[in-house]
Amino acid sequence: MAISNEDLKKLLAKEVNKYEGVYVPLKASLLERAIIRSAKTADLHPNPDDEFSFPNIGPNYSIIANYESKFRTTGKVKDTPWDESIMVQKIHPSGYMILNGHHRWVGAMRANIKRVPITIINLTQETDVKKMLMASNHNKRVTIDLDEIVFCDPNEVPAEKPLGFPVNRIYKERIRLGIPSLLHILSKNGYDIWVYTAKLYSYDYISSYFKKYSVKLDGIITGTDRKTKEHEATRQRLKELMENKYEETLHIEKDFVVRSFRDKKDFQDIEIKEDENGWSYAVINIIKGLYPDAEK
């Protein structure tokens, strides 16, 4: 029997009571993430920190009804792949916590679908960031947005050559031309390189991808766009850790390089003037101008 609206409310209340403040994210191995492509709907748990599970917000029943209607004819895993799998995180004590796809999950249950397609994500955790900071001997960092700056559409901006086969079947994103050289220069001159993404990439995926370009990332923050009460609290704690760690920060944005210092209120705001040599070369020239005696 399909789950009713009232039964769904009871299920969410039960799950929140069971997992809120108790569940612990686990790291799924590369093999797990490669092999496990579906899971029982009963093994998926609503995220107690997501608005979907908040009593004063909750599910959108119209969206659920639309998914239910679709899945009754096309949603079975063995018959027709979904447009998008449910993003989940492996957790203790059991099963998977939903990161994205709550409404699809309920739509599948209402359509009596027993298994749904999933993608297991290892998001950056607070403990991961602390380990990254402890591993560093530097007191300055550079921050750069993967979604807005590093990853690009090669039809719109010049990009690095795609990786060779079969690696390019795994790492499909394209990187803006010159980014590896820029990051190499910053690393050589004592900067920790921190990258940020709003998307639900696994942090180990990002780390492995950049190693293909011989770039070591010192910090990776994934899923920054999540709007949950726990995530917001974690964001504030991490901000304080960063401020205590680094005396100097370079924020590389699309049109500007912003240089700030921990103990100073003022900052440098330098425009990126792109020429025929490209965006990355323009940023490299800014870095050279800031540190004329720096290692090239």
C-alpha positions, 0 to 999 in steps of 0.5 A, a space after each residue: 500500500 502506498 504511503 499516505 500524507 499522514 503516514 509520511 508525516 509520522 515516518 519523518 517524525 520517527 526518523 528525525 527522532 531516531 537520527 537527529 544528532 545521532 547519525 555519523 557519516 561514513 566514508 564509502 570506499 571507491 569500490 562501494 561507490 563504483 559498484 553500489 548503484 541502487 538501494 532499497 527505499 527502506 534503506 534510505 533515510 530522510 535527512 533530519 537537517 534538511 527542510 524536507 524533514 522540518 515540521 514547519 516546512 516539510 514535503 511538497 506533496 504536489 512534487 511527490 504526486 508528479 514523481 509518483 505518476 512518472 515512476 508508475 510507468 517509467 521509474 523502475 530501476 531494472 526497466 528505465 534509468 531515472 534522469 537523476 539518481 538520489 544523492 546519498 551519504 553512507 551513515 552509521 548505524 545503517 543505510 544511507 542519508 539522503 542529500 538530494 532527492 527526498 521527493 523522488 524517494 517518497 514518489 518511488 515508495 508511493 509507486 511501490 518501487 522497492 529499489 531506487 538508483 543512488 549515487 554515494 557521495 563522500 562530502 567533506 566533513 568537519 573532521 576532514 577540514 580539521 585534518 587538512 588544517 593540521 597537515 599544513 605548515 603554511 599561514 596563507 591560503 588561496 580560495 577558488 570556486 570550482 563551479 564558477 571559475 575552475 570547471 568550464 564549458 569549452 564552448 564558452 572559454 578556452 579549456 585544458 585538453 580533456 584527459 585521455 581514455 579511459 580516465 575521461 570517462 570518469 572525470 568528465 568536467 573540463 578545466 579552464 585553460 591555465 588553471 593547473 599552472 596558476 595553482 602550481 605557482 601559488 603552491 610553490 610560493 607557500 599558499 594552501 589551495 582551497 577549492 569550494 563547490 556548491 555541488 555534491 561532489 565527493 571530496 575524494 573525486 575532486 582530489 583525485 581529479 586534480 592529481 591528474 594535472 599534478 596539482 595537490 589540493 590542500 583543502 576541499 569543501 563540497 556541498 556549500 549550497 546546502 541549506 540545513 541547520 547543521 550545515 550552517 552551524 558547521 560553516 560558522 565553525 569552519 570559518 573561525 578555524 580558517 581565520 585562526 589558521 591563516 594570516 593572509 588569504 587570496 580570494 580568486 574570483 571571476 573578475 577580481 583577486 581580493 587579498 585580505 589579512 587576518 588582523 587588518 580591516 582593509 584589503 586589496 581588490 585587484 581587477 583581472 584584466 584578461 587579454 589575448 593570453 587568457 584569464 589564467 595568465 592575467 591572474 598569474 601576472 597579478 600574483 607576480 605583481 604582488 610578489 615580484 621576488 616570489 618563485 615562478 
